[in-house]
Amino acid sequence: MNNKKFEAFDKIDEEELWKKFVKTQEQDIRDYFVIKYAPLVKYVAGKVSMGMPQNIEFDDLVSYGVFGLIDAITKFDPDRGIKFKTYAMTRIRGAIFDELRSIDWIPRSIRQKAKQIEQVISELENKLGRTVEDEEIARELGVSNDEFQSLLNKLSGTAILSLNDIWYMGDDKDELSIMETLEAPDSMNPDVLIEKEEIRDYIVEAIKKLPDKEKKVIVLYYYEDLTLKEIGEVLEVTESRVSQLHTKAIMRLRGRLGRIKSNIVG
């Protein structure tokens, strides 16, 4: 797209430009939005890259995210009252996670250990009827508390990815996670929409019941959009400790929501 056209689009109210694009699907307008919101892809990729293994390249995450941005531009509906930036961030993040899932970058041994810890937390909390402490989890796993903390550090990348997988109801259209609460496909009937609202309530309730620091980490990271380092400054703990808190929070959420889902399906 030439610079003159870019400058011309710059002078048009963005809301009007979106309406025009929805009607015409004009390629030049699409390209304009891709260029304008490209920095958003780098921002989201930067957040996702934290806690990822070194073999996951930042540039690869950006390239995955670009597909999400294009998808967001194509499907955005300005009449829904959602800001494009908010909608696009969800789509970009989802595209990155989809690609990471497809290349199956998490070693099987790490995946199995994460599942084991998640199951132990779920069973203990279900049995005791309360939030369990690190020492209790470590004892059940047969490891020391220090070894358990070390395990949490190793599992940090899987926890960040798993948040996008927190609730599956079936195919992609029936998926709901903390990150995916903005879009409901137009084809959904009212009963399905009500069901999604109920699941959203389950997720919110599960977050509310987290231990205080874990709850703060989830809220600050996913809702306030702070980095792990910034959260550490707020909570006055190390970035490594924030990562541990985040991992435990995700495992608790997955366990609790798994029990709820089993009860619903059962």
N, C-alpha and C positions, 0 to 999 in steps of 0.2 A: 504494500500500500504506500502511495507517495505521501510525502510530508504535508503537502497542501491539503489533502483530504483529511489527514490526521488532525491538522490544525482546525479544519472546518468542523470536525466532530467535537473537538474540544470546546467549541463555542456553543454547542447545543446542550440544553439541559439533559442530564444523563437519563432522567426518568422518561423524557420524550424519546431519547435515542433507543432506549430499551423497547418502548412501545413500537417504534418503527421496525426494530429488528425482529420482534415477535411476529409482526405481520409479514415482513419481506424476507427474513433470513438472509439478508444481504451480506455477502462474503466480506466486503470491506469493513462493515460494522463489526462483524465477528472478529476480524483481525485486529481492529482497534481495541476491542475489549480484551483480547488475548495479551496484547502489548501493555495495555494499561494495568492489568491485574497480574502480570508476570511476577512482580516482586512478592505477591502474596504466596505464590508457589514456593519461592525460596524460604519465606518465613515459616510456612507450615513444614517444609522439608527439614528445616533447621531444628524445629521442635521435635519432630519424629526421630531425628538422628540421635538425639540425646539418649544414652543408655543402649544404643544399638552396638553390636560387635563391630570391630574395626574393618571387617571385610565388607560391610555394607557402606558403599560409597555415597557421599552426599549428592554428587552429580546424578547418580542413578535415581535417588529419591526424587530429585527435581524433575527428571524426565518422566517418572511415573506420575508425578503430580500434575504435569502439564496436561495429560489426558483427562484428569479430573477437572481441571479448569475449563477445558474445551467442552466437556460434558455439561458442566454447570452453566456455561454460557448458552449452550443449545437448549437446555431444559428450563432455564430460569423464567419464572412467571412474575413480572413486577406487580401484578394485581393481588398477589397473596399477602402483601404487606411485610415481607421479609427482606432485609437488606441483602443485596447481592453478595457483599463481602462475607457475611455470616453464612449464607447458603454455600458459597464457593469454598470456604474453608472446610466445610463438612465433606463436600464432594472431592476436594483435593486430597484430604486426609484419607478418605475412603479408597481412592484410586491407588494411593501409595500402599495402604495395607493390603488391598486386593492383590497387588503385584508381589508383595512380600510373601503373602500366603501361597501364591502360585509357584514361587521358586523354592518354597519350603526351606527357608534359610535356618530354621531353628534345629540344632542337632537333636536326634531322637532321644538321647540320654537326658538332655536338658528338659525336653518336652515331658518325658515320663516323670522326672523329678518334680516338675511344676504341678503335674496332675496329682502326684502323691501328696504333696504338701496341701494342695487345695482340698483334697479329699479328707485329710486328717483334720484340717481346720473345720470343715463342714460337719464331720461326724462328732468332733469334740463339742462344738457349739450346740449342735442339735441335742446331744446327750446331756450337757450341763445346763443348757438354757440360758447361756450368757456368752459374752465375748471372752475368748481365751487369750491368755498371755503367751509371750514368746517362749518362756521357760516350759510351759505346758505343751506347746507344739513341739519343741525340741525333744522333750522327754518321750513323747509319743513316737517321734521319728527315730529315737535311739541315738541322738547326737547331742553334743554339748551346745550351749547357747551361742558360743562363738562360732561353732561350725554352722549353726542355723543362720546366723547373720551373714556369714560368707556365702551360703547357698542363696540367700535373698539377693545378694549383689549379682551373682551369676545369672539369676532369673529375671533381672530387671527389664531386659529387652523383650522377653516373652510377655511380661505383664502389660507393657505399653501396647503391644500388638493385640493382646487378648481383650482389651477393653472394647475393641471394635467387634468382637465376637461374643459379646456378653449375653446376648439372648437371641437364639435362633428359633423361629416358629415353623420353619419350612423352607420355601425357596427364598430368593433374594428379596422379593416383594414383601415377604412376611418377616423381615429381619428388623429388630429394634435393638439399639445399644444406646449408651449414654451419649455417644457422639452423633447418633443418627436419630434425632428427635424433631427434625424440622420438616421433613418431606413425607407426604402421604400420597402415593400414586393416585391419579385421578380415577383410575379404574376401581378403586376400593369401594366396597359397599359400606353403608353406615355401621353394620355390625362389626366389620373388621376394624373400622376406625375407632369404635368404642373399645374394642379389644386392645388396640394399641395404646389408647389412653390409659387403660387399666394397667397394662404392663409398665408404662411410663411411671405410674404411681408406685408400682412395686419397686422400681429402680430407685426412685426418690426416697422411699421409706427405707430401703436397704442402706442407702448412703447415710441417712439420718442416724441409723443405729451403729455406724462405725465408731470405733474409739476416736476421741476428740482430734488427736493429731493426724490420724489417717483421714478423717473426714475433711480436715482443713487442707491436706495435700490434694485430695481429689477436687475439692471446690476451687482451690487456687490454680491448679494446673489445667483443669478441663473447662472451668467456667470463667475464671478471671484471667486465664491465658498467661500465667506467670511461668517462667522457666524454673527448672529444679533448683538452680543456683539462687534465684530470687526468692523462692519459697523457703530455702534454707536461711536466708537473711531474715525473713519474716518470723520464722519459728525459732530462730537462733540455734540451728543445728547445722551439721555439715551437709553438703550436697549428697554425699554417700548415704547419710541417714535418711534424707528425703526419699532417695531411690528405694531404700528398704521399706519405708513406710508406705510408699506407693504400691510396691509389689504385694505387701501383706493386704492392703486395702482391696486390691483387685481380686486376690484369692478369696478373701472373705465374701466379696460381692458375688463372685462366680458361684461359690458354694451355696450362699443363701438363695440366690436367684434360681440355681439349679434345683434346690429343694422345692421352691414355689412352683417351678415349671413342672416338676414331677407330680406334684399334687394336682395341678390343673389337668395335665394330660391323663393322670390316673383317674 
